[in-house]
Amino acid sequence: MDRRALDSTRAGKEALAKLDEWSNSILALAGEQWKWRFRELRNNILNHCREAMEYDPHWDINEQA
């Protein structure tokens, strides 16, 4: 999942807008040297969303136990 896929849904647009608003307000206080951390945070969020969409309990080792 990338930003375009998340932007295609109403909830995704709202989530990205809230994240951007939050990160911009923090960057205003902390400075631009923290920008890469918010980029990493956004990438992690997108990766977890993708993994959640691809989840299949049939292949989950913990679910089988």
PARORO-499160 format. One record per residue: residue number from 1; y, x, z of N, C-alpha, C, O, CB in turn. Coordinates in Angstrom, 2 decimals. Each point is the difference from the previous one (the first is absolute). Glycine has a CB too. Example, Ala and Ser with C-alpha at 12.3 -4.5 7.8 and 13.67 -1.06 7.14 Angstrom:
! residues 2
@nr = 1	n_c2 = -5.69	n_c1 = 13.19	n_c3 = 7.80	ca_c2 = 1.19	ca_c1 = -0.89	ca_c3 = 0.00	c_c2 = 1.20	c_c1 = 0.90	c_c3 = 0.00	o_c2 = -0.02	o_c1 = 1.04	o_c3 = 0.66	cb_c2 = -1.15	cb_c1 = -2.93	cb_c3 = 0.59
@nr = 2	n_c2 = 2.22	n_c1 = 1.54	n_c3 = -1.97	ca_c2 = 1.19	ca_c1 = 0.82	ca_c3 = 0.06	c_c2 = 1.09	c_c1 = -0.77	c_c3 = 0.73	o_c2 = 1.11	o_c1 = 0.51	o_c3 = 0.17	cb_c2 = -1.74	cb_c1 = 0.67	cb_c3 = -2.32
//
This chain:
! residues 65
@nr = 1	n_c2 = -1.17	n_c1 = 0.85	n_c3 = 0.00	ca_c2 = 1.17	ca_c1 = -0.85	ca_c3 = 0.00	c_c2 = 1.23	c_c1 = 0.89	c_c3 = 0.00	o_c2 = 0.09	o_c1 = 0.98	o_c3 = 0.74	cb_c2 = -1.32	cb_c1 = -2.84	cb_c3 = 0.48
@nr = 2	n_c2 = 2.17	n_c1 = 1.50	n_c3 = -2.06	ca_c2 = 1.25	ca_c1 = 0.75	ca_c3 = -0.03	c_c2 = 1.16	c_c1 = -0.96	c_c3 = 0.29	o_c2 = -0.21	o_c1 = -1.18	o_c3 = 0.27	cb_c2 = -0.75	cb_c1 = 2.84	cb_c3 = -1.93
@nr = 3	n_c2 = 2.13	n_c1 = -1.14	n_c3 = 1.61	ca_c2 = 1.17	ca_c1 = -0.80	ca_c3 = 0.36	c_c2 = 0.17	c_c1 = -1.19	c_c3 = -0.95	o_c2 = 0.42	o_c1 = -1.08	o_c3 = 0.43	cb_c2 = 0.67	cb_c1 = 3.13	cb_c3 = 0.51
@nr = 4	n_c2 = -1.40	n_c1 = -1.86	n_c3 = -2.24	ca_c2 = 0.13	ca_c1 = -1.11	ca_c3 = -0.95	c_c2 = -0.93	c_c1 = -1.15	c_c3 = 0.36	o_c2 = 0.39	o_c1 = -1.17	o_c3 = -0.08	cb_c2 = 0.25	cb_c1 = 2.80	cb_c3 = -1.70
@nr = 5	n_c2 = -1.87	n_c1 = -1.30	n_c3 = 2.18	ca_c2 = -0.96	ca_c1 = -1.05	ca_c3 = 0.37	c_c2 = 0.48	c_c1 = -0.74	c_c3 = 1.24	o_c2 = -0.12	o_c1 = -1.22	o_c3 = 0.08	cb_c2 = -1.75	cb_c1 = 2.56	cb_c3 = -1.08
@nr = 6	n_c2 = 2.39	n_c1 = -0.61	n_c3 = 1.96	ca_c2 = 0.50	ca_c1 = -0.64	ca_c3 = 1.22	c_c2 = 1.26	c_c1 = -0.82	c_c3 = -0.30	o_c2 = 0.21	o_c1 = -1.05	o_c3 = 0.61	cb_c2 = -1.18	cb_c1 = 2.94	cb_c3 = 0.77
@nr = 7	n_c2 = 1.79	n_c1 = -1.40	n_c3 = -2.31	ca_c2 = 1.21	ca_c1 = -0.73	ca_c3 = -0.38	c_c2 = -0.32	c_c1 = -1.30	c_c3 = -0.73	o_c2 = 0.86	o_c1 = -0.88	o_c3 = -0.10	cb_c2 = 0.33	cb_c1 = 3.04	cb_c3 = -0.05
@nr = 8	n_c2 = -2.40	n_c1 = -2.31	n_c3 = -0.35	ca_c2 = -0.35	ca_c1 = -1.21	ca_c3 = -0.76	c_c2 = -0.28	c_c1 = -1.19	c_c3 = 0.90	o_c2 = -0.13	o_c1 = -1.12	o_c3 = -0.49	cb_c2 = -0.79	cb_c1 = 2.58	cb_c3 = -1.28
@nr = 9	n_c2 = 0.83	n_c1 = -1.25	n_c3 = 3.08	ca_c2 = -0.24	ca_c1 = -1.11	ca_c3 = 0.92	c_c2 = 1.24	c_c1 = -0.20	c_c3 = 0.88	o_c2 = 0.75	o_c1 = 0.94	o_c3 = 0.27	cb_c2 = -3.25	cb_c1 = -0.47	cb_c3 = -0.27
@nr = 10	n_c2 = 2.70	n_c1 = -1.71	n_c3 = 0.44	ca_c2 = 1.15	ca_c1 = -0.31	ca_c3 = 0.85	c_c2 = -0.07	c_c1 = 0.74	c_c3 = 1.33	o_c2 = 0.98	o_c1 = 0.58	o_c3 = 0.46	cb_c2 = -0.82	cb_c1 = -2.83	cb_c3 = -1.54
@nr = 11	n_c2 = -1.36	n_c1 = 2.24	n_c3 = 1.70	ca_c2 = -0.16	ca_c1 = 0.69	ca_c3 = 1.28	c_c2 = 0.16	c_c1 = 1.51	c_c3 = -0.18	o_c2 = 0.56	o_c1 = 0.67	o_c3 = 0.87	cb_c2 = -2.10	cb_c1 = -2.48	cb_c3 = -0.09
@nr = 12	n_c2 = 1.07	n_c1 = 2.34	n_c3 = -1.89	ca_c2 = 0.15	ca_c1 = 1.42	ca_c3 = -0.26	c_c2 = 1.44	c_c1 = 0.41	c_c3 = -0.17	o_c2 = 0.44	o_c1 = 1.03	o_c3 = 0.52	cb_c2 = -2.66	cb_c1 = -1.05	cb_c3 = -1.58
@nr = 13	n_c2 = 2.98	n_c1 = -0.81	n_c3 = 0.32	ca_c2 = 1.43	ca_c1 = 0.28	ca_c3 = -0.18	c_c2 = 0.72	c_c1 = -0.01	c_c3 = 1.34	o_c2 = 0.83	o_c1 = 0.87	o_c3 = 0.28	cb_c2 = -0.92	cb_c1 = -1.90	cb_c3 = -2.56
@nr = 14	n_c2 = -0.23	n_c1 = 0.04	n_c3 = 3.11	ca_c2 = 0.64	ca_c1 = -0.09	ca_c3 = 1.31	c_c2 = -0.36	c_c1 = 1.20	c_c3 = 0.87	o_c2 = 0.86	o_c1 = 0.54	o_c3 = 0.70	cb_c2 = -0.90	cb_c1 = -3.03	cb_c3 = -0.87
@nr = 15	n_c2 = -1.22	n_c1 = 2.89	n_c3 = 0.14	ca_c2 = -0.44	ca_c1 = 1.14	ca_c3 = 0.81	c_c2 = 0.69	c_c1 = 1.29	c_c3 = -0.45	o_c2 = 0.46	o_c1 = 0.78	o_c3 = 0.84	cb_c2 = -2.67	cb_c1 = -1.90	cb_c3 = -0.47
@nr = 16	n_c2 = 2.27	n_c1 = 1.35	n_c3 = -1.68	ca_c2 = 0.66	ca_c1 = 1.22	ca_c3 = -0.49	c_c2 = 1.50	c_c1 = -0.02	c_c3 = 0.28	o_c2 = 0.58	o_c1 = 1.03	o_c3 = 0.33	cb_c2 = -2.32	cb_c1 = -0.85	cb_c3 = -2.11
@nr = 17	n_c2 = 2.36	n_c1 = -1.35	n_c3 = 1.67	ca_c2 = 1.44	ca_c1 = -0.10	ca_c3 = 0.30	c_c2 = 0.25	c_c1 = 0.29	c_c3 = 1.47	o_c2 = 0.96	o_c1 = 0.70	o_c3 = 0.34	cb_c2 = -0.68	cb_c1 = -2.40	cb_c3 = -2.17
@nr = 18	n_c2 = -1.13	n_c1 = 1.18	n_c3 = 2.71	ca_c2 = 0.15	ca_c1 = 0.25	ca_c3 = 1.44	c_c2 = -0.22	c_c1 = 1.48	c_c3 = 0.30	o_c2 = 0.74	o_c1 = 0.59	o_c3 = 0.78	cb_c2 = -1.51	cb_c1 = -2.94	cb_c3 = -0.27
@nr = 19	n_c2 = -0.24	n_c1 = 2.96	n_c3 = -1.13	ca_c2 = -0.26	ca_c1 = 1.42	ca_c3 = 0.21	c_c2 = 1.16	c_c1 = 0.85	c_c3 = -0.50	o_c2 = 0.41	o_c1 = 0.95	o_c3 = 0.67	cb_c2 = -2.86	cb_c1 = -1.39	cb_c3 = -0.88
@nr = 20	n_c2 = 2.99	n_c1 = 0.10	n_c3 = -0.96	ca_c2 = 1.15	ca_c1 = 0.75	ca_c3 = -0.54	c_c2 = 1.23	c_c1 = -0.16	c_c3 = 0.90	o_c2 = 0.72	o_c1 = 0.97	o_c3 = 0.25	cb_c2 = -1.62	cb_c1 = -1.29	cb_c3 = -2.57
@nr = 21	n_c2 = 1.12	n_c1 = -0.89	n_c3 = 2.79	ca_c2 = 1.14	ca_c1 = -0.25	ca_c3 = 0.89	c_c2 = -0.14	c_c1 = 0.81	c_c3 = 1.29	o_c2 = 0.95	o_c1 = 0.63	o_c3 = 0.46	cb_c2 = -0.69	cb_c1 = -2.95	cb_c3 = -1.42
@nr = 22	n_c2 = -1.45	n_c1 = 2.30	n_c3 = 1.52	ca_c2 = -0.28	ca_c1 = 0.74	ca_c3 = 1.23	c_c2 = 0.14	c_c1 = 1.50	c_c3 = -0.21	o_c2 = 0.63	o_c1 = 0.69	o_c3 = 0.80	cb_c2 = -2.17	cb_c1 = -2.52	cb_c3 = -0.07
@nr = 23	n_c2 = 0.96	n_c1 = 2.33	n_c3 = -1.82	ca_c2 = 0.06	ca_c1 = 1.45	ca_c3 = -0.24	c_c2 = 1.42	c_c1 = 0.45	c_c3 = -0.29	o_c2 = 0.39	o_c1 = 1.09	o_c3 = 0.42	cb_c2 = -2.72	cb_c1 = -1.15	cb_c3 = -1.29
@nr = 24	n_c2 = 3.12	n_c1 = -0.75	n_c3 = 0.16	ca_c2 = 1.39	ca_c1 = 0.37	ca_c3 = -0.28	c_c2 = 0.83	c_c1 = 0.05	c_c3 = 1.27	o_c2 = 0.86	o_c1 = 0.87	o_c3 = 0.15	cb_c2 = -1.06	cb_c1 = -1.91	cb_c3 = -2.41
@nr = 25	n_c2 = -0.05	n_c1 = 0.11	n_c3 = 3.18	ca_c2 = 0.77	ca_c1 = 0.03	ca_c3 = 1.25	c_c2 = -0.39	c_c1 = 1.20	c_c3 = 0.86	o_c2 = 0.86	o_c1 = 0.61	o_c3 = 0.65	cb_c2 = -0.67	cb_c1 = -3.11	cb_c3 = -0.72
@nr = 26	n_c2 = -1.46	n_c1 = 2.84	n_c3 = 0.08	ca_c2 = -0.44	ca_c1 = 1.18	ca_c3 = 0.75	c_c2 = 0.53	c_c1 = 1.27	c_c3 = -0.65	o_c2 = 0.44	o_c1 = 0.92	o_c3 = 0.70	cb_c2 = -2.51	cb_c1 = -2.14	cb_c3 = 0.04
@nr = 27	n_c2 = 2.03	n_c1 = 1.29	n_c3 = -2.07	ca_c2 = 0.50	ca_c1 = 1.19	ca_c3 = -0.70	c_c2 = 1.50	c_c1 = 0.18	c_c3 = 0.23	o_c2 = 0.48	o_c1 = 1.14	o_c3 = 0.03	cb_c2 = -2.27	cb_c1 = -1.42	cb_c3 = -1.76
@nr = 28	n_c2 = 2.51	n_c1 = -0.80	n_c3 = 1.87	ca_c2 = 1.44	ca_c1 = 0.10	ca_c3 = 0.27	c_c2 = 0.25	c_c1 = 0.69	c_c3 = 1.34	o_c2 = 0.98	o_c1 = 0.72	o_c3 = 0.15	cb_c2 = -0.58	cb_c1 = -2.81	cb_c3 = -1.50
@nr = 29	n_c2 = -1.30	n_c1 = 1.87	n_c3 = 2.30	ca_c2 = 0.13	ca_c1 = 0.64	ca_c3 = 1.32	c_c2 = -0.61	c_c1 = 1.39	c_c3 = 0.04	o_c2 = 0.59	o_c1 = 0.93	o_c3 = 0.54	cb_c2 = -0.63	cb_c1 = -3.19	cb_c3 = 0.48
@nr = 30	n_c2 = -1.15	n_c1 = 2.40	n_c3 = -1.61	ca_c2 = -0.75	ca_c1 = 1.25	ca_c3 = 0.13	c_c2 = 0.37	c_c1 = 1.03	c_c3 = -1.04	o_c2 = -0.09	o_c1 = 1.20	o_c3 = 0.26	cb_c2 = -1.75	cb_c1 = -2.51	cb_c3 = 0.68
@nr = 31	n_c2 = 2.27	n_c1 = 0.88	n_c3 = -2.11	ca_c2 = 0.36	ca_c1 = 0.94	ca_c3 = -1.05	c_c2 = -1.04	c_c1 = 0.05	c_c3 = -1.11	o_c2 = -1.13	o_c1 = -0.47	o_c3 = 0.16	cb_c2 = 2.36	cb_c1 = 1.80	cb_c3 = 1.53
@nr = 32	n_c2 = -0.83	n_c1 = -0.76	n_c3 = -2.80	ca_c2 = -0.84	ca_c1 = 0.04	ca_c3 = -1.20	c_c2 = -1.25	c_c1 = 0.87	c_c3 = 0.15	o_c2 = -0.94	o_c1 = -0.14	o_c3 = -0.79	cb_c2 = 3.00	cb_c1 = -0.24	cb_c3 = -0.52
@nr = 33	n_c2 = -2.09	n_c1 = 1.28	n_c3 = 2.29	ca_c2 = -1.16	ca_c1 = 0.86	ca_c3 = 0.16	c_c2 = -1.25	c_c1 = -0.79	c_c3 = 0.38	o_c2 = -1.11	o_c1 = 0.52	o_c3 = -0.09	cb_c2 = 2.63	cb_c1 = 1.34	cb_c3 = 0.75
@nr = 34	n_c2 = -1.35	n_c1 = -3.11	n_c3 = -0.26	ca_c2 = -1.14	ca_c1 = -0.86	ca_c3 = 0.37	c_c2 = -0.49	c_c1 = -0.84	c_c3 = -1.16	o_c2 = -0.97	o_c1 = -0.74	o_c3 = 0.15	cb_c2 = 1.84	cb_c1 = 0.68	cb_c3 = 2.16
@nr = 35	n_c2 = -0.23	n_c1 = 0.15	n_c3 = -3.46	ca_c2 = -0.33	ca_c1 = -0.85	ca_c3 = -1.14	c_c2 = -1.47	c_c1 = 0.12	c_c3 = -0.41	o_c2 = -0.63	o_c1 = -1.01	o_c3 = -0.33	cb_c2 = 3.00	cb_c1 = 1.23	cb_c3 = -0.44
@nr = 36	n_c2 = -2.90	n_c1 = 0.97	n_c3 = 0.79	ca_c2 = -1.39	ca_c1 = 0.20	ca_c3 = -0.43	c_c2 = -0.96	c_c1 = -0.75	c_c3 = 0.93	o_c2 = -1.06	o_c1 = -0.44	o_c3 = -0.45	cb_c2 = 1.67	cb_c1 = 2.68	cb_c3 = -0.50
@nr = 37	n_c2 = -0.25	n_c1 = -2.38	n_c3 = 2.24	ca_c2 = -0.88	ca_c1 = -0.73	ca_c3 = 0.93	c_c2 = -0.11	c_c1 = -1.47	c_c3 = -0.37	o_c2 = -1.08	o_c1 = -0.59	o_c3 = 0.11	cb_c2 = 1.71	cb_c1 = 2.20	cb_c3 = 1.69
@nr = 38	n_c2 = 0.46	n_c1 = -2.21	n_c3 = -2.23	ca_c2 = -0.03	ca_c1 = -1.40	ca_c3 = -0.40	c_c2 = -0.74	c_c1 = -0.18	c_c3 = -1.31	o_c2 = -0.64	o_c1 = -1.03	o_c3 = -0.23	cb_c2 = 2.80	cb_c1 = 0.65	cb_c3 = 1.43
@nr = 39	n_c2 = -2.08	n_c1 = 1.39	n_c3 = -2.08	ca_c2 = -0.78	ca_c1 = -0.05	ca_c3 = -1.23	c_c2 = -1.48	c_c1 = 0.05	c_c3 = 0.33	o_c2 = -0.79	o_c1 = -0.74	o_c3 = -0.60	cb_c2 = 2.65	cb_c1 = 1.86	cb_c3 = -0.66
@nr = 40	n_c2 = -2.25	n_c1 = -0.28	n_c3 = 2.20	ca_c2 = -1.39	ca_c1 = 0.06	ca_c3 = 0.45	c_c2 = -0.44	c_c1 = -1.30	c_c3 = 0.66	o_c2 = -1.11	o_c1 = -0.48	o_c3 = -0.23	cb_c2 = 1.35	cb_c1 = 2.94	cb_c3 = 0.54
@nr = 41	n_c2 = 0.64	n_c1 = -3.04	n_c3 = 0.51	ca_c2 = -0.31	ca_c1 = -1.27	ca_c3 = 0.64	c_c2 = -0.24	c_c1 = -1.09	c_c3 = -1.03	o_c2 = -0.96	o_c1 = -0.76	o_c3 = 0.11	cb_c2 = 2.32	cb_c1 = 1.45	cb_c3 = 1.87
@nr = 42	n_c2 = -0.49	n_c1 = -0.77	n_c3 = -2.98	ca_c2 = -0.17	ca_c1 = -1.00	ca_c3 = -1.06	c_c2 = -1.31	c_c1 = 0.22	c_c3 = -0.75	o_c2 = -0.71	o_c1 = -0.96	o_c3 = -0.28	cb_c2 = 3.21	cb_c1 = 0.78	cb_c3 = 0.05
@nr = 43	n_c2 = -2.82	n_c1 = 1.42	n_c3 = -0.09	ca_c2 = -1.25	ca_c1 = 0.30	ca_c3 = -0.69	c_c2 = -1.21	c_c1 = -0.40	c_c3 = 0.84	o_c2 = -0.97	o_c1 = -0.55	o_c3 = -0.52	cb_c2 = 2.10	cb_c1 = 2.44	cb_c3 = -0.68
@nr = 44	n_c2 = -1.07	n_c1 = -1.62	n_c3 = 2.50	ca_c2 = -1.10	ca_c1 = -0.38	ca_c3 = 0.88	c_c2 = -0.16	c_c1 = -1.52	c_c3 = 0.07	o_c2 = -1.12	o_c1 = -0.51	o_c3 = -0.02	cb_c2 = 1.51	cb_c1 = 2.59	cb_c3 = 1.35
@nr = 45	n_c2 = 0.71	n_c1 = -2.79	n_c3 = -1.26	ca_c2 = -0.06	ca_c1 = -1.47	ca_c3 = 0.03	c_c2 = -0.63	c_c1 = -0.52	c_c3 = -1.28	o_c2 = -0.87	o_c1 = -0.87	o_c3 = 0.04	cb_c2 = 2.91	cb_c1 = 0.80	cb_c3 = 1.42
@nr = 46	n_c2 = -1.60	n_c1 = 0.58	n_c3 = -2.60	ca_c2 = -0.56	ca_c1 = -0.44	ca_c3 = -1.28	c_c2 = -1.48	c_c1 = 0.32	c_c3 = -0.11	o_c2 = -0.78	o_c1 = -0.80	o_c3 = -0.51	cb_c2 = 3.02	cb_c1 = 1.12	cb_c3 = -0.54
@nr = 47	n_c2 = -2.64	n_c1 = 0.86	n_c3 = 1.53	ca_c2 = -1.42	ca_c1 = 0.38	ca_c3 = -0.04	c_c2 = -0.84	c_c1 = -0.91	c_c3 = 0.88	o_c2 = -1.10	o_c1 = -0.40	o_c3 = -0.40	cb_c2 = 1.77	cb_c1 = 2.76	cb_c3 = -0.04
@nr = 48	n_c2 = -0.18	n_c1 = -2.70	n_c3 = 1.61	ca_c2 = -0.75	ca_c1 = -0.89	ca_c3 = 0.89	c_c2 = -0.09	c_c1 = -1.41	c_c3 = -0.57	o_c2 = -1.02	o_c1 = -0.67	o_c3 = 0.15	cb_c2 = 1.77	cb_c1 = 2.03	cb_c3 = 1.81
@nr = 49	n_c2 = 0.29	n_c1 = -1.81	n_c3 = -2.62	ca_c2 = -0.05	ca_c1 = -1.31	ca_c3 = -0.65	c_c2 = -1.04	c_c1 = -0.01	c_c3 = -1.12	o_c2 = -0.77	o_c1 = -0.95	o_c3 = -0.13	cb_c2 = 3.20	cb_c1 = 0.58	cb_c3 = 0.67
@nr = 50	n_c2 = -2.46	n_c1 = 1.43	n_c3 = -1.32	ca_c2 = -0.99	ca_c1 = 0.10	ca_c3 = -1.08	c_c2 = -1.41	c_c1 = 0.01	c_c3 = 0.57	o_c2 = -0.88	o_c1 = -0.70	o_c3 = -0.50	cb_c2 = 2.53	cb_c1 = 1.96	cb_c3 = -0.91
@nr = 51	n_c2 = -1.87	n_c1 = -0.47	n_c3 = 2.46	ca_c2 = -1.32	ca_c1 = 0.07	ca_c3 = 0.61	c_c2 = -0.41	c_c1 = -1.34	c_c3 = 0.60	o_c2 = -1.18	o_c1 = -0.37	o_c3 = -0.06	cb_c2 = 1.57	cb_c1 = 2.80	cb_c3 = 0.54
@nr = 52	n_c2 = 0.55	n_c1 = -3.16	n_c3 = 0.09	ca_c2 = -0.32	ca_c1 = -1.31	ca_c3 = 0.57	c_c2 = -0.40	c_c1 = -0.98	c_c3 = -1.10	o_c2 = -0.89	o_c1 = -0.83	o_c3 = 0.19	cb_c2 = 2.50	cb_c1 = 1.25	cb_c3 = 1.70
@nr = 53	n_c2 = -0.95	n_c1 = -0.34	n_c3 = -3.04	ca_c2 = -0.35	ca_c1 = -0.89	ca_c3 = -1.10	c_c2 = -1.38	c_c1 = 0.33	c_c3 = -0.57	o_c2 = -0.69	o_c1 = -0.89	o_c3 = -0.49	cb_c2 = 3.13	cb_c1 = 0.65	cb_c3 = -0.04
@nr = 54	n_c2 = -2.84	n_c1 = 1.50	n_c3 = 0.58	ca_c2 = -1.27	ca_c1 = 0.43	ca_c3 = -0.57	c_c2 = -1.15	c_c1 = -0.07	c_c3 = 1.00	o_c2 = -1.14	o_c1 = 0.33	o_c3 = -0.35	cb_c2 = 2.41	cb_c1 = 1.14	cb_c3 = -1.17
@nr = 55	n_c2 = -1.00	n_c1 = -1.90	n_c3 = 2.74	ca_c2 = -1.03	ca_c1 = -0.02	ca_c3 = 1.03	c_c2 = -1.14	c_c1 = -0.95	c_c3 = -0.36	o_c2 = 0.23	o_c1 = -1.12	o_c3 = -0.46	cb_c2 = 1.52	cb_c1 = 1.67	cb_c3 = 2.16
@nr = 56	n_c2 = -2.96	n_c1 = -0.08	n_c3 = -1.49	ca_c2 = -1.20	ca_c1 = -0.82	ca_c3 = -0.23	c_c2 = -0.94	c_c1 = 0.23	c_c3 = 1.17	o_c2 = -0.49	o_c1 = 1.12	o_c3 = 0.18	cb_c2 = 0.73	cb_c1 = -0.99	cb_c3 = -2.72
@nr = 57	n_c2 = -0.51	n_c1 = -1.15	n_c3 = 3.36	ca_c2 = -0.85	ca_c1 = 0.20	ca_c3 = 1.18	c_c2 = -1.41	c_c1 = 0.43	c_c3 = -0.36	o_c2 = -0.71	o_c1 = 0.57	o_c3 = 0.83	cb_c2 = 2.07	cb_c1 = -2.27	cb_c3 = 0.34
@nr = 58	n_c2 = -1.77	n_c1 = 1.44	n_c3 = -2.41	ca_c2 = -1.34	ca_c1 = 0.42	ca_c3 = -0.43	c_c2 = -0.17	c_c1 = 1.52	c_c3 = 0.06	o_c2 = -1.09	o_c1 = 0.49	o_c3 = 0.26	cb_c2 = 0.99	cb_c1 = -2.51	cb_c3 = -1.75
@nr = 59	n_c2 = 1.19	n_c1 = 2.76	n_c3 = 1.25	ca_c2 = -0.06	ca_c1 = 1.47	ca_c3 = -0.03	c_c2 = 0.51	c_c1 = 0.63	c_c3 = 1.29	o_c2 = 0.05	o_c1 = 1.22	o_c3 = 0.10	cb_c2 = 0.25	cb_c1 = -1.32	cb_c3 = -2.55
@nr = 60	n_c2 = 0.07	n_c1 = -0.70	n_c3 = 3.44	ca_c2 = 0.54	ca_c1 = 0.52	ca_c3 = 1.25	c_c2 = -1.15	c_c1 = 0.40	c_c3 = 0.93	o_c2 = -0.79	o_c1 = -0.85	o_c3 = 0.42	cb_c2 = 2.86	cb_c1 = -0.61	cb_c3 = -0.67
@nr = 61	n_c2 = -2.16	n_c1 = 2.74	n_c3 = 0.58	ca_c2 = -1.06	ca_c1 = 0.51	ca_c3 = 0.87	c_c2 = 0.07	c_c1 = -0.65	c_c3 = 1.38	o_c2 = -1.03	o_c1 = -0.35	o_c3 = 0.57	cb_c2 = 1.04	cb_c1 = 2.53	cb_c3 = -1.82
@nr = 62	n_c2 = 1.18	n_c1 = -2.35	n_c3 = 1.77	ca_c2 = 0.16	ca_c1 = -0.61	ca_c3 = 1.34	c_c2 = -0.42	c_c1 = -1.46	c_c3 = 0.00	o_c2 = -0.58	o_c1 = -0.48	o_c3 = 0.97	cb_c2 = 2.45	cb_c1 = 2.06	cb_c3 = -0.49
@nr = 63	n_c2 = -1.60	n_c1 = -2.28	n_c3 = -1.56	ca_c2 = -0.37	ca_c1 = -1.40	ca_c3 = -0.09	c_c2 = -1.54	c_c1 = -0.14	c_c3 = -0.03	o_c2 = -0.55	o_c1 = -0.94	o_c3 = 0.57	cb_c2 = 2.72	cb_c1 = 0.44	cb_c3 = -1.81
@nr = 64	n_c2 = -2.83	n_c1 = 1.43	n_c3 = 0.59	ca_c2 = -1.46	ca_c1 = -0.04	ca_c3 = -0.11	c_c2 = -0.67	c_c1 = 0.32	c_c3 = 1.33	o_c2 = -1.10	o_c1 = -0.49	o_c3 = 0.28	cb_c2 = 1.30	cb_c1 = 1.15	cb_c3 = -2.66
@nr = 65	n_c2 = 0.46	n_c1 = 0.14	n_c3 = 3.20	ca_c2 = -0.59	ca_c1 = 0.38	ca_c3 = 1.30	c_c2 = 0.03	c_c1 = -1.20	c_c3 = 0.92	o_c2 = -0.44	o_c1 = 0.08	o_c3 = 1.14	cb_c2 = 1.16	cb_c1 = 2.32	cb_c3 = -1.42
//
